[in-house]
Each structure stands twice: as structure tokens, then as C-alpha cells.
């Protein structure tokens, strides 16, 4: 059966968070749930998870709190993951998206 993609990203498209309100809303919820966690390398772990749709074994052992939050579906990440999947043919878009995620996750403001 054919699977429709959530987002249609062209090869020349650029990332603009205002075009993806569901992504922005999911990211806000992730940040809210991690605000007081003090988890080391959370940006790297989450971006890797959004890209690969799974957590690496060494990350699970080193960060059980974050792993637990993800595995227990404390927050949803469907749109965050889908945007990486749908932009696979546009590396520049993915780089811009990743830069946005990294900056937003590192920012202390909600």
C-alpha cells in the first residue's frame, strides 16, 4: 500500500519554521518536558532520534531519563521525525532544519 508523506519538500526548498506549525508545537512540548531535566547532549540525542526514529544503545544507557520520556510517549514527535523523512532529497533543507532544532533546544526560553 502506498504511504503518503506528511510534507512535500522540493529539492530547492528552504526550511522556514513558520511553514511547519505542527513541528514548532511539538518542539515546544519537547522543550517544556525537558526544561528542568539537565540532560547532557539532549540536542544531539533528540536530533539523532528525529532523524533515525530510534535511540542509539549508548545514548539509552547514558541518558535513561530522556530515553524513558521518549519510550513512554510523554511527548509526540511525529511531525519532527516526518520532516526529516520527507526532506531526504534536500540536504540543505535538512541542515537548516537541524540548525533550527539545535538552536531552539539549546535556548533556555520556552
Secondary structure as UniProt FT lines:
FT   TURN            11..12
FT   HELIX           17..19
FT   HELIX           21..34
FT   TURN            35..37
FT   TURN            40..41
FT   HELIX           42..52
FT   HELIX           57..62
FT   HELIX           64..71
FT   TURN            72..73
FT   HELIX           78..86
FT   TURN            87..89
FT   HELIX           91..106
//
